[in-house]
Amino acid sequence: MGIACPQIVYPYLRSNVSDIVTRAGFPPVHLAEINFQAMYEQQQAQVQQGQPSPIITTA
């Protein structure tokens, strides 16, 4: 669920963000594609090696 949901939703999010920005009259914005499967596997490999996973903080 943690991988499948973002893989399904993210392409729609990218499209909508691009469309909204373009319609607002700003220069086009293209969000990069993200491979959630590879990101998950990398995180699991770090956990197995004993390295803490990076913490994302918001202000």
N, C-alpha and C positions, 0 to 999 in steps of 0.2 A: 504494500500500500504506500509505503514511503517513497518508492521509486516510480511505480506505475502512475500514480496520480499526477505528479509533476510532469512526467513525460507526456501525458495526455493533455494537460492544461496549458503548459508553457507555450506551445506553438500558437494557440489561440491568443494568449496574452501578448506575445510578440506582435502578432498581426494587429490586434486592437490598439496597442500602444503606437505602432507605426501609423495606423490610420488616423488616430486622434491627433497626433502631433502634426501630421500633414494637413489635416482639415483645419487645424488652428492657425495654419500659415507659417509654421516654423520649418526650418530645414529638416529633411527626413532623418529619422532616428531608426537605426537598425540594431536591435539587441542581438547579441551573439547567441549562437546555438549552444546548448548545454547538454552534455551527455551525463544524465543523472546516474546511469548504471556504473559508469567508470568512476564517478565521484564517490558513489557508495562503496565500491570495491576498494578504492584508495583509502577511504576512511577506515574500513574494516582491516586493511593491512596495517595501518598505523596503530590501531587498537591491539592487534596481535603482537606487534613489535614492542608494545608497552609505551608508545608515544601518545601523549594526550591529543585529542582531536582539537582543532582550532575552535575557539569560542568567538562567536559573532555577537558583538554588542551594538546596540543602537543608542543614539543620543536622545 
